[in-house]
Amino acid sequence: IHEDGIIGNVTLAALPHLDGRKLALMVLAERAVLYARIVVAHPEKIKYLVGWMENRVAALIREVA
């Protein structure tokens, strides 16, 4: 699939052909990067980073794994 940032009909049609676990882990990796970018842009939010990573990312990784 060509990446265009939109979840449209082509993306949805491709989902049954993907490894769901691998896709979920890739999405979670992107989420972790997003949280890091938030902290870089807003250093005062570093106090939330451990909670985001532990309660959101790590918890979901454990579910997927």
Backbone as JSON, one array per atom type, in Angstrom:
{
  "sequence": "IHEDGIIGNVTLAALPHLDGRKLALMVLAERAVLYARIVVAHPEKIKYLVGWMENRVAALIREVA",
  "N": [[0.86, -1.18, 0.0], [0.54, 2.21, -0.79], [1.77, 4.74, 1.22], [-0.22, 7.27, 2.46], [-1.26, 8.52, 4.58], [-3.92, 8.27, 5.08], [-6.64, 6.35, 6.15], [-8.26, 4.54, 4.14], [-10.42, 3.0, 1.67], [-8.64, 1.3, 0.25], [-6.66, 0.72, 2.13], [-8.22, -0.52, 4.13], [-9.1, -2.74, 2.69], [-6.74, -4.14, 2.46], [-6.15, -5.04, 5.0], [-7.05, -7.7, 5.86], [-5.05, -9.27, 4.78], [-2.75, -8.89, 6.15], [-0.36, -9.46, 8.79], [-1.73, -9.43, 11.79], [-0.69, -9.17, 14.42], [1.92, -8.23, 13.97], [1.32, -5.82, 12.67], [-0.05, -4.47, 14.74], [2.04, -4.18, 16.62], [3.74, -2.53, 15.17], [2.18, -0.21, 14.97], [2.07, 0.46, 17.67], [4.77, 1.01, 18.12], [5.01, 3.33, 16.6], [3.34, 4.94, 18.12], [4.83, 5.19, 20.47], [6.96, 6.69, 19.49], [5.57, 9.01, 18.84], [4.85, 9.93, 21.42], [7.4, 10.53, 22.39], [8.08, 12.61, 20.66], [6.22, 14.51, 21.41], [7.17, 15.17, 23.95], [9.67, 16.24, 23.28], [8.86, 18.52, 21.9], [7.42, 19.77, 23.88], [8.82, 20.11, 26.61], [7.99, 20.24, 29.28], [6.15, 18.27, 29.58], [7.43, 15.94, 30.11], [7.06, 14.72, 32.52], [4.92, 13.07, 32.17], [5.73, 11.05, 30.49], [6.77, 8.49, 31.33], [4.47, 7.28, 32.38], [2.82, 7.27, 30.09], [4.27, 5.54, 28.44], [4.4, 3.21, 30.0], [1.72, 2.68, 30.85], [0.21, 2.87, 28.55], [1.61, 2.16, 26.07], [3.34, -0.11, 26.78], [1.5, -1.75, 28.13], [-0.31, -2.38, 26.1], [1.4, -3.68, 24.34], [1.97, -5.98, 25.81], [-0.56, -7.16, 25.72], [-0.83, -7.69, 22.98], [1.34, -9.34, 22.49]],
  "CA": [[0.0, 0.0, 0.0], [1.26, 3.49, -0.79], [1.45, 5.51, 2.43], [-0.72, 8.61, 2.2], [-1.75, 9.07, 5.83], [-5.37, 8.15, 5.14], [-7.16, 4.99, 6.21], [-9.38, 4.52, 3.2], [-10.86, 1.71, 1.17], [-7.49, 0.46, -0.12], [-6.07, 0.27, 3.4], [-9.15, -1.46, 4.76], [-9.11, -3.97, 1.9], [-5.48, -4.84, 2.67], [-6.03, -5.52, 6.38], [-7.13, -9.16, 6.04], [-3.86, -9.91, 4.23], [-1.61, -8.51, 6.98], [-0.15, -10.12, 10.08], [-2.32, -8.52, 12.76], [0.22, -8.94, 15.55], [3.0, -7.37, 13.49], [0.75, -4.5, 12.43], [-0.31, -3.85, 16.04], [3.32, -3.77, 17.2], [4.24, -1.37, 14.4], [1.39, 0.95, 15.39], [2.52, 0.82, 19.02], [6.08, 1.65, 17.99], [4.75, 4.7, 16.15], [2.76, 5.65, 19.25], [5.95, 5.53, 21.36], [7.67, 7.8, 18.85], [4.71, 10.18, 18.99], [5.0, 10.43, 22.79], [8.73, 11.15, 22.49], [8.03, 13.89, 19.94], [5.46, 15.44, 22.25], [8.07, 15.63, 25.01], [10.68, 17.1, 22.66], [8.22, 19.8, 21.59], [6.89, 20.36, 25.13], [9.61, 19.45, 27.66], [7.27, 20.18, 30.56], [5.33, 17.06, 29.59], [8.25, 14.76, 30.4], [6.53, 14.06, 33.72], [3.92, 12.1, 31.74], [6.29, 10.08, 29.56], [6.84, 7.14, 31.9], [3.1, 6.78, 32.44], [2.36, 6.98, 28.72], [4.96, 4.35, 27.94], [4.05, 2.04, 30.81], [0.28, 2.42, 30.91], [-0.4, 2.82, 27.22], [2.37, 1.38, 25.09], [3.75, -1.41, 27.29], [0.3, -2.54, 28.44], [-0.84, -2.89, 24.84], [2.36, -4.66, 23.81], [1.74, -7.23, 26.54], [-1.8, -7.73, 25.18], [-0.58, -8.18, 21.62], [2.31, -10.45, 22.57]],
  "C": [[0.89, 1.23, 0.0], [0.81, 4.29, 0.42], [1.01, 6.91, 2.06], [-1.31, 9.25, 3.45], [-3.26, 8.96, 6.0], [-5.74, 6.67, 5.23], [-8.42, 4.97, 5.38], [-9.7, 3.11, 2.76], [-9.71, 0.77, 0.81], [-6.84, -0.11, 1.13], [-6.95, -0.8, 4.04], [-9.2, -2.79, 4.01], [-7.84, -4.79, 2.12], [-5.38, -5.49, 4.05], [-6.14, -7.04, 6.53], [-5.88, -9.91, 5.57], [-2.6, -9.63, 5.06], [-1.54, -9.36, 8.23], [-0.61, -9.14, 11.16], [-1.42, -8.18, 13.92], [1.34, -7.99, 15.14], [2.5, -5.95, 13.27], [0.51, -3.77, 13.75], [0.99, -3.37, 16.68], [3.92, -2.58, 16.47], [3.49, -0.1, 14.79], [1.82, 1.4, 16.78], [3.89, 1.47, 19.0], [5.91, 3.1, 17.54], [4.17, 5.55, 17.29], [3.87, 6.08, 20.22], [6.74, 6.7, 20.79], [6.87, 9.09, 18.99], [4.87, 10.78, 20.39], [6.36, 11.1, 22.97], [8.74, 12.51, 21.79], [7.26, 14.93, 20.72], [6.37, 16.03, 23.32], [9.16, 16.54, 24.45], [10.09, 18.48, 22.39], [7.74, 20.53, 22.83], [7.59, 19.69, 26.31], [8.9, 19.35, 29.02], [6.4, 18.92, 30.68], [6.13, 15.79, 29.87], [7.72, 14.01, 31.61], [5.48, 13.0, 33.36], [4.49, 10.93, 30.95], [6.32, 8.66, 30.11], [5.45, 6.53, 31.96], [2.56, 6.42, 31.07], [2.97, 5.68, 28.23], [4.53, 3.1, 28.7], [2.57, 1.69, 30.7], [-0.38, 2.28, 29.55], [0.35, 1.88, 26.29], [2.68, -0.02, 25.63], [2.55, -2.31, 27.59], [-0.28, -3.15, 27.17], [0.1, -3.89, 24.18], [2.17, -6.01, 24.51], [0.47, -7.92, 26.03], [-1.57, -8.38, 23.83], [0.32, -9.4, 21.64], [1.65, -11.64, 23.22]]
}
